[in-house]
Amino acid sequence: MSKVPLMPMATAVWLVENTSLTFKQISDFCGLHEVEIQGIADGEVGKGIVGYNPIIAGQLTREEINLSSNDQNRPLKLNSNEIEIKTDEKKTKKYIPLSKRQDKPDSALWLIKQHAILKDSQIAKLVGITKSSATAIRNKSYWNFNNLNAKDPVAIGLFTQKDLADALEKAERVLKRLKKEKEKSQLVK
């Protein structure tokens, strides 16, 4: 079946009421049976359906309707407004319930203790706190540091194990690169 317009029955109602197109042309365009179009014209089918203007919707042009109205053998052609929808792989922020938000500093402490190679900025991004808070927790100068209890953020659902693995992999790559640069600078001296 060829492409049909959006809301074919409502479009057919509008075309029957506002054009001099044949039932065959309308039925072919809307993907409906010719008898249905005749029923719409007789008022037996589509009672209460408000006509949908395909010109305003950009599915037809007035010129297209006029050309087909003048030539009964010419079918209507649907305007194809191909819209490219980009799906960026950007991660959307996941909603964290109020009851879990208090666990964020605890999770940052756990990451600092368990994975010291992570930068404060990585911890902040993973857990969803500010970089300055992550730095304060690392330096033990966080305002509520004495009341923090290290909690595994993956276990409480702040982020996935894959997110943690990706962050650790990135941190290791950075460390290797820094180590190579340090070795190169020592060889040059």
Sequence and secondary structure as in RCSB ss.txt:
>XXXX:A:sequence
MSKVPLMPMATAVWLVENTSLTFKQISDFCGLHEVEIQGIADGEVGKGIVGYNPIIAGQLTREEINLSSNDQNRP
LKLNSNEIEIKTDEKKTKKYIPLSKRQDKPDSALWLIKQHAILKDSQIAKLVGITKSSATAIRNKSYWNFNNLNA
KDPVAIGLFTQKDLADALEKAERVLKRLKKEKEKSQLVK
>XXXX:A:secstr
     SSHHHHHHHHHHH    HHHHHHHHT  HHHHHHHHHTSSSTT     TTTTTS  HHHHHHHHH TTS 
                      HHHHTTHHHHHHHHHHH TTS HHHHHHHHT  HHHHHHHHTT  TTGGG   
  HHHHTSS HHHHHHHHHHHHHHHHHHHHHHHHHHHH 
